[in-house]
Amino acid sequence: MIQIAIAAFLVWAFFKVKEKNGDIDGFAATSLILVPAIIVFVGKIAITSFAAPIWLAYVLELSYFVAPFLLLKNMTKFSTGKIAAYSAIVLVINFITQVLMVVLFTMPKA
C-alpha cells in the first residue's frame, strides 16, 4: 500500500507539472496506479492457485502500461502518442517505486 501511495503521488506530481490544464487530478492519478495494482494482485493469486508458470507474473506487470493507456484514452483528449508516452512514464514510475520498496525493506540488518 505504501508503494501504491508513493507511486500515485509521483504520477500526480508528474501530471501536475506536465499538464497545466488539470485534466488529471489526484483521483485519476491514483486510478492509474491502483487499477493495474489490483489486476497484478488478482493475477498473481491466480498464478499461484493454478500453479501456472512464474513468467506469467512478469507479463502481468505490463498492465501498468495497458491499463493507464486505456484509462487515459477514455478520460482525456490526448493524442495516441502522448497517451503511450504517459503510460510508459506510469510504468517507469511504478518500476522505480517497486525497486525503492525492495531496497528499503530488504536491507540486511547490521
N, C-alpha and C positions, 0 to 999 in steps of 0.2 A: 504494500500500500504506500509506503514511503517513496518507492521508486516511481509509482504512478503519479503521486503528488508532485514530485520534483520534475518529472518529465512534462506533466501538464503545465506547470508553471513556466518551464523553459519554452514550450510551444506557444503559450500565451504571450510571453515576453517577445518571442521572435515575431509573431504576427502584430503585436503592438508597435514594434519598431518598423517593420517592413510595410505594413498596410495601414496607412494613416486614416482611411475612411471608416475603419472599425467594423468591417464585415465579420471578423472573427472575434467573438468575445470570450470571456473566461469559460462559459459553459460549453461553447463549441470546441475550444481548445482541449478541455477535459474529455469531451466525447471523442476527439481524435486519438486520444491515448487509451481511454477506458474501453471503447468498443473492441479494438484489437486485443487488449489485455484479456477481456472476457473470452474472446474466440480462442486465444492461445491457452488459457486456463482450462476451458472445457475440452479442447482438442487434446491437451496433454493428459487429461484424465481418461479420455477415450483411448489414447495410445497405450497407456499403462494397463487399462482394464482389458483390452483385447490383445495384449502382448504384440502389438504392431512394431515394425522396425523403428528404431530410435531416430533415424534420419528424417522421419516424418515430422518430428518436433522442430527440426530446423526449417522445414518447409512452412510450418505454421508461423514462423517469425515473419514471413512475407506478408502476413495480414497487417503488419504495421505499415506496409506500403499500400496494399489494396484497399483496406477499409478507409483510411483517410482520403484516398483518391476518390472513392465512390461518395463519401460524405461531402467532400469539398465540391464535387461535381454537382451535387444536388443542393448545396447550401449557398453557393456563390455563382457569380457570372464570370469567373476567371477563365482564361483560355486553357486548353488541354495541356499545353506545355508548362504553363505556370502551375497548374494543379499537380502535374507529375513532379515538378521540381519541389513544390511544397511537401508533397507526400514523401519524397526522398529525404527531405530535411527532417520530417517527423520520424522516419526510420532511423536516421543517424542520431537524432536526439535520444531516441529510445535505447539504441545500442550504447551510447555514451553513458546514460544513467544506469543501465544494467552493469556495465563494467565498473562504474563507480561504486555501486552497491556491493559487488563481489569483492572489490579491493577493500572497502571499508569494513565489511562484516566477516571476512575470512582471513583477516590478518592474524599471523601466528602470535600467540601470547608470549611475552618475554619472561 
